[in-house]
Amino acid sequence: MSDLCACWRLRNEAAASLVLSEEQMRRAVAQATAAELVELIEQFSPARSIGPDWTRSFEPLVERLWTWCSDATMASLADTFRARGLPWMAVAHALAPEHGESVRAALRHPAWARLPAFATA
């Protein structure tokens, strides 16, 4: 039984840590310039990281950017990556307004929740 209790305590501590890190990231994104956001997104170059690892990491970032950034910021980011041409089209599409609409429509934020129920972790 003590093993179950220890597992439950660890789970609760991990959940609390995740909430704190999400809030820290939200504040950092809110304070970031467009150039800083571009620099962050550049870490997800499809040429450098292809396959499921890219998707597993990039999609949650995009979901959060669509939640935390203004439409003007997202349009600026989309324009920046669209201008870079074909190698960056997957990124540009993820930052396009049409994709943003679907991301925002899928996002649930119950009144009782501290954070939105992000679809991708």
Secondary structure, 3 states (H helix, E strand, C coil): CHHHHHHHHHHHHHHHHHHHHHHHHHHHHHHCCHHHHHHHHHCCCCCCCCCHHHHHHHHHHHHHHHHHCCHHHHHHHHHHHHCCCHHHHHHHHHCCHHHHHHHHHHCECCCCCCCCECCCC
